[in-house]
Amino acid sequence: MSAPPAQRNLVTLSAGDGAFRYQIQASDLLWLAKMVRYEGDVDSAPALLWTLASRYVWIDRTRYPTLAALARNFSQPINPIWARGGSMCRAGGQYHGSDWCSESRLKTRERAVAETWRSLPVAVTDIVAAWATGRVTNPVPTAANWAAGQVATNYLAKHVGTAKILTYAGNTFIAEVKTKAWPDDHVALINRDGSVTTTVLTPAPFFASLARGIGRGLSVV
């Protein structure tokens, strides 16, 4: 896709209890695409995007005014604290000199942050655009966290009550204690036509009634 979708076509992120609504912003999309590109692959993009959305519903959002801000905080490849001069990797930082701050990792993070919509693989920008316009259903409805390898194993062992939902492309998707109790449709994308995307796409009331009418033999002209 040569350009991200227009703002007028983007969905609203919503919680099933009605307590939360967030209008996806055009400015969110590039950071979501960078996250997908460097956290996994196109096949794992639905799980990554929906998990981040569920995390946004779950956490204290006062620190993150946008979904892009959360993506930058949560996704290590694009998190400023893991950059060459960031608090984790600079001289005196907690992981300075370790594999977490190796030259190859630092260069990868620099490349991730520098990406543009046009420089990212089309398959990545296409799946992000599809998700942000309500065309990608949720394969991990209670997941609000992910981690790779031993980090995931340690997290699950330390945080009693969390649960592994899926392991794919090196990432384990995790339900937190609170999110584990959510119904599958608790986190939803409200589309501009009134349809709702969760684990399935539910048509808007008008289209649902139209479909029922067609089922009863009514014609559409």
C-alpha positions, 0 to 999 in steps of 0.5 A: 500500500503506497499510503496509509488509510485516510483517517475517515476510514479508521476504526474505533477501539472499544471495550465491551463494558463501554468504559473505553473508546479510542479512535485509531489515528493515522499517526498510529499506523506507521509505528504499528507497522514498524512493530509488526515488521520487527516483532514477528512476521506478517502471519503473526501480525493479527496476534501482535496488533490485537494483543497490543489493542487489548493491552491498551484496554487493560493498562493505565492509559494516562501514560500513553495518549495514543496507541503509537505511544504504547507500541513504542513503550512495549515493543523493544525494537522501537522503544527509545530506552533500548536504543544506543543512547537509551537508558538500558544500553548506554554506558552505565545502563542495566544491559550495557555490554550484554547481548541485549545491547549488542551492536547487531541489536542496536543496528536493528533497532536503529533500522526499525525506528528509521523505517517509513511506510514506503520502506516497509514491506508491502505485506506488512503495511497491507495487514496493518491497514486491514486491521485498522479498517476492521478487516482482521479478526482477533485470534488471541482474544484475551492476550494482553502481553507477549514475550519471546523464549525464556522471557515468556517462560519466566514471566508465566512462572513469576505471575501466577494466574497468567496463561499462555494463549498461543506461541507463534513465530518465536513469541508467546502471547499471554493472558493477564489475570484480569484479561483472562476473564474477559469474554472473547468479544470484550475488545472490539473494533467499531467500524465506520459502517457500524459493523464490529470486529472481534473474533468475528466480523458482526455486520451493522444492524442495517446490514444484518436485518437486510441479510435476514430479509434476503434469507426470507426471500426478499429481493435487493434492488 
